[in-house]
Amino acid sequence: MRIDLFGPSRTRKKVYCGSALSRGPISLDLALRIMFVSMLLVLVIVKLPEAKAKILDTSLFRLDSVVIKGNRYLLDSQVVAIAGIEKGACGLGLNLERIHSRLVKHPRIKSASVKKFLWKKLYMNIEERIPVALVELDKMLEIDDERVVFEPVNYALLPDLPVITGLSYRRVVLGDTLEGGGIENAMELIHKLRDPEVKLLDQISEIHVQKSGDLVLMAAQFGTPIIVGSETITLKKLQAFKVAWADMQRKNLTPASVDLRFKDQIVAEVPKQPASEQLYAGDTEAGKAVLF
C-alpha cells in the first residue's frame, strides 16, 4: 500500500503498512530466460558425457574422506579396493548399492552397511568372518564357524590355528560352505575344544579326518595323536582329558598315543618305565595306563 504524504508532489515515499516488503513480481520474459538456461544446463549434463564428466570432476563434487569401521584383518586400503572406490572419485555419483554388493561378495566379509553424508564423506561398516581353523585343500584356506572358506590375508603370516586335514572335495570356490566329508564333525569338535570349560584348542595343531570318519587330534607340544573316533564326544570327556593331559605334562611324560573312544576311560600308551615311575598302576596292558 502506498501513502502520499506530501500531496501530489513528485517526491513520494513508500511506507510499510503491514505487508512484508518484497521485490516486484518477476517479469514473464525473465522467468522464461531462467527456465531456458536451466533446461539447457540439464540437457548439456545429461546428453553430453564429456560436459557431464567435466562438471562432476571438479573438486566441488569429489569425495573428501572414507570412514571404515569393523575391519579386524583387512586393511583400510584393502576394504577401499574391494569396494571399488578410486582416489579422487566423484562423491555425487557414488552408487551405494553397488559398493555394498562388492563388499558382501568378498568371501572374508560377512555383512556390510554403506552410508554417505552429502557427497563429501562415505561411511562403511563391515563385519569380517573370524577364522577358527585352517583347512588343507589345494592350498591352505581359513574357515569360520559357518564352514565358509576364504583366503588368508597374508600367506606368509598364517594364523596360529589348528589345521583340518584329510578332507577331499572335487572343487572348492572361495566363499563356499563346506559340507560332508567329516567337516561337520570336525567343526563340532572345534566348538567343544573352545568351550570355556575345556579351552584346549590352542594345544591342538591338527585335526585329521580319516576315511573311516574317525577324528584324530595332534597335540601341538608332543605331536601325540589323540584318537577321538567318529562318535560325538562329550564335554565331560574332554574335561577329563584336560585334567589327564595336564597331569602328564606335569610329570614330563610323552605318551605315544591317547585314545578317547572308551566309555568312562582315557587310555594313554606311555613308554615302559619302572613301576615306581609309571603314571598309574592297575590291571592294564603293558605300557598302557587308564587315566579315567
C-alpha distance (Angstrom), angle and dihedral (degrees) to the residues before:
residue distance angle dihedral
M1 . . .
R2 3.77 . .
I3 3.84 123.5 .
D4 3.79 121.3 -161.2
L5 3.82 102.4 -138.9
F6 3.80 98.5 174.4
G7 3.78 104.8 38.4
P8 3.74 122.6 -112.6
S9 3.82 94.7 -24.2
R10 3.79 122.8 133.6
T11 3.81 92.4 -113.5
R12 3.79 111.3 81.9
K13 3.83 129.8 170.7
K14 3.82 127.6 -151.7
V15 3.77 111.8 -130.7
Y16 3.87 123.8 -162.6
C17 3.80 107.7 -121.6
G18 3.81 105.0 175.7
S19 3.80 103.7 -62.4
A20 3.84 121.1 104.5
L21 3.74 112.9 -100.5
S22 3.80 109.8 -113.0
R23 3.71 141.1 161.7
G24 3.73 118.6 -93.6
P25 3.80 118.5 -92.8
I26 3.81 116.7 -73.8
S27 3.73 110.1 -104.5
L28 3.78 118.5 -114.4
D29 3.78 90.5 -116.6
L30 3.82 93.2 55.4
A31 3.82 92.3 46.2
L32 3.79 91.1 52.6
R33 3.79 90.8 49.7
I34 3.84 92.7 51.8
M35 3.81 90.7 47.5
F36 3.80 91.8 49.1
V37 3.83 93.6 49.6
S38 3.85 91.3 47.7
M39 3.80 92.6 49.6
L40 3.79 90.5 47.1
L41 3.82 91.5 51.8
V42 3.82 92.1 49.3
L43 3.81 90.1 47.6
V44 3.78 91.9 51.4
I45 3.82 92.8 49.4
V46 3.81 95.1 45.7
K47 3.79 101.6 37.7
L48 3.77 101.9 35.4
P49 3.81 111.3 58.8
E50 3.78 92.8 -170.7
A51 3.80 92.8 54.1
K52 3.79 90.5 44.8
A53 3.80 91.2 50.2
K54 3.80 92.4 49.7
I55 3.78 92.8 50.3
L56 3.82 94.7 46.5
D57 3.81 92.1 42.6
T58 3.76 92.7 65.2
S59 3.83 117.4 110.7
L60 3.79 88.8 -111.1
F61 3.81 91.9 73.6
R62 3.82 100.0 34.9
L63 3.81 121.2 118.1
D64 3.81 108.8 -105.1
S65 3.81 102.5 -167.8
V66 3.80 145.2 -2.0
V67 3.82 119.2 -146.3
I68 3.82 115.3 -158.5
K69 3.80 125.0 -170.6
G70 3.80 135.0 175.3
N71 3.81 99.9 33.9
R72 3.81 113.5 132.3
Y73 3.79 101.9 163.8
L74 3.80 106.8 17.4
L75 3.80 116.9 75.1
D76 3.80 119.4 -124.0
S77 3.81 89.2 -111.8
Q78 3.82 90.3 53.7
V79 3.81 92.1 51.0
V80 3.82 90.2 50.1
A81 3.81 90.1 50.2
I82 3.82 92.0 48.5
A83 3.82 89.5 50.3
G84 3.81 89.3 52.3
I85 3.80 95.5 -125.4
E86 3.80 113.2 154.1
K87 3.78 126.8 -155.8
G88 3.80 111.5 -91.0
A89 3.81 92.2 17.8
C90 3.77 119.0 168.8
G91 3.80 106.4 -105.2
L92 3.78 92.1 -160.5
G93 3.79 92.7 61.6
L94 3.83 99.1 44.6
N95 3.79 113.5 130.8
L96 3.81 105.2 -144.3
E97 3.82 94.2 -170.3
R98 3.79 91.1 54.3
I99 3.80 91.8 48.3
H100 3.82 90.7 49.5
S101 3.81 91.2 48.8
R102 3.80 91.7 51.9
L103 3.79 91.7 50.4
V104 3.81 98.5 49.3
K105 3.81 92.0 44.5
H106 3.79 89.7 63.2
P107 3.84 108.7 98.6
R108 3.81 93.7 -133.4
I109 3.82 95.0 52.7
K110 3.80 116.2 80.2
S111 3.80 98.8 -177.8
A112 3.79 139.7 -12.0
S113 3.78 143.5 -172.9
V114 3.81 125.8 -155.6
K115 3.80 127.3 -163.1
K116 3.78 135.1 169.8
F117 3.79 132.5 -151.3
L118 3.78 106.0 -148.5
W119 3.81 104.3 -56.4
K120 3.80 96.4 -56.5
K121 3.83 105.5 73.8
L122 3.80 133.3 37.5
Y123 3.81 122.5 -163.4
M124 3.82 121.6 -159.3
N125 3.81 121.6 -178.1
I126 3.80 114.1 -174.7
E127 3.79 136.3 -177.5
E128 3.79 113.1 -149.8
R129 3.77 126.4 -153.5
I130 3.81 111.0 -106.6
P131 3.82 113.5 -135.5
V132 3.81 114.9 -132.4
A133 3.81 97.8 175.0
L134 3.79 144.5 -1.4
V135 3.81 122.0 -113.6
E136 3.78 122.4 -149.4
L137 3.80 108.5 -139.0
D138 3.82 126.7 131.0
K139 3.79 83.5 -37.0
M140 3.77 134.9 0.5
L141 3.81 112.5 -77.4
E142 3.78 134.7 175.0
I143 3.79 124.0 -120.3
D144 3.80 132.0 -162.5
D145 3.81 133.6 -152.5
E146 3.81 90.8 -83.2
R147 3.85 90.1 56.2
V148 3.82 91.7 -113.4
V149 3.82 112.6 149.3
F150 3.81 125.8 -144.1
E151 3.78 139.3 161.1
P152 3.81 121.9 -89.8
V153 3.79 114.0 -105.3
N154 3.81 88.1 -122.8
Y155 3.82 123.4 14.0
A156 3.80 89.3 -158.9
L157 3.81 90.2 60.0
L158 3.80 106.9 42.5
P159 3.81 114.9 179.8
D160 3.79 118.6 -103.7
L161 3.80 96.1 -105.6
P162 3.82 133.9 129.4
V163 3.79 116.4 -90.9
I164 3.81 119.7 -128.1
T165 3.80 108.2 -144.1
G166 3.81 135.3 177.2
L167 3.82 94.3 53.2
S168 3.78 117.9 140.6
Y169 3.81 122.4 -164.8
R170 3.80 127.8 159.3
R171 3.78 95.3 -139.3
V172 3.78 132.4 -0.7
V173 3.80 123.5 -171.7
L174 3.78 121.4 -163.2
G175 3.78 108.1 -95.9
D176 3.82 93.4 30.8
T177 3.80 121.0 135.5
L178 3.81 108.1 -128.0
E179 3.79 115.5 -130.7
G180 3.78 133.3 -179.8
G181 3.78 128.4 -0.7
G182 3.80 92.8 93.1
I183 3.80 96.7 -63.5
E184 3.82 92.7 121.9
N185 3.82 92.1 56.2
A186 3.79 91.4 45.5
M187 3.81 92.0 51.6
E188 3.81 91.7 46.7
L189 3.80 89.1 52.9
I190 3.82 90.7 49.9
H191 3.80 89.2 51.9
K192 3.80 90.6 53.9
L193 3.80 93.5 45.1
R194 3.84 87.2 55.4
D195 3.79 92.6 50.3
P196 3.85 112.3 122.9
E197 3.81 89.4 -122.3
V198 3.82 91.9 54.9
K199 3.83 111.1 26.2
L200 3.81 96.1 175.9
L201 3.79 101.8 129.6
D202 3.81 93.6 98.0
Q203 3.83 89.0 58.2
I204 3.82 93.3 56.4
S205 3.81 120.5 83.5
E206 3.81 99.7 178.2
I207 3.79 141.9 18.3
H208 3.79 109.9 -159.7
V209 3.81 120.8 -161.9
Q210 3.79 108.6 -152.2
K211 3.81 122.8 -152.5
S212 3.80 88.6 -110.1
G213 3.80 89.0 59.3
D214 3.79 94.1 -109.4
L215 3.78 117.1 138.6
V216 3.79 120.3 -136.6
L217 3.80 122.4 -170.1
M218 3.79 123.2 -153.0
A219 3.81 115.6 -147.0
A220 3.78 113.3 -128.5
Q221 3.81 94.7 -142.2
F222 3.81 104.4 42.9
G223 3.80 102.1 15.2
T224 3.79 86.1 -125.0
P225 3.83 115.5 163.7
I226 3.80 111.4 -125.3
I227 3.79 110.6 -162.5
V228 3.80 112.3 -146.0
G229 3.79 99.6 166.7
S230 3.78 129.4 -152.1
E231 3.81 97.6 -70.5
T232 3.79 119.7 95.4
I233 3.78 108.5 -93.6
T234 3.79 118.7 -141.2
L235 3.78 127.3 -127.8
K236 3.81 87.9 -121.8
K237 3.81 90.7 59.5
L238 3.80 91.8 48.4
Q239 3.80 90.8 48.9
A240 3.80 89.6 52.5
F241 3.80 90.1 48.5
K242 3.81 89.8 51.4
V243 3.81 90.5 56.6
A244 3.81 93.0 45.8
W245 3.81 92.2 46.1
A246 3.81 91.8 51.5
D247 3.80 88.9 49.0
M248 3.82 91.5 53.6
Q249 3.78 91.3 49.2
R250 3.78 91.4 49.5
K251 3.82 90.4 52.8
N252 3.83 92.3 45.7
L253 3.79 91.9 -119.2
T254 3.80 119.2 154.3
P255 3.82 107.7 -161.3
A256 3.78 118.6 -152.2
S257 3.82 89.3 -139.4
V258 3.77 142.4 -15.2
D259 3.80 123.6 -143.9
L260 3.80 120.8 -157.1
R261 3.81 97.6 174.4
F262 3.81 97.0 94.2
K263 3.78 120.1 94.2
D264 3.81 112.6 -108.9
Q265 3.80 90.5 -7.7
I266 3.77 139.8 94.4
V267 3.77 110.7 -161.8
A268 3.80 119.6 -161.4
E269 3.79 124.8 -174.0
V270 3.78 105.6 -141.7
P271 3.82 131.3 -179.7
K272 3.79 114.3 -87.3
Q273 3.79 108.8 -96.3
P274 3.77 137.6 163.2
A275 3.77 111.7 -69.6
S276 3.79 90.6 -111.6
E277 3.80 89.7 59.6
Q278 3.76 99.1 42.0
L279 3.77 115.1 115.1
Y280 3.76 95.5 -125.0
A281 3.78 135.8 -1.9
G282 3.76 124.8 -137.9
D283 3.78 146.6 108.1
T284 3.78 94.9 -56.1
E285 3.77 135.5 125.6
A286 3.77 117.5 -78.2
G287 3.74 111.6 -82.8
K288 3.81 93.9 15.2
A289 3.77 132.1 99.3
V290 3.74 131.6 -164.7
L291 3.77 106.8 -135.2
F292 3.80 101.3 178.2
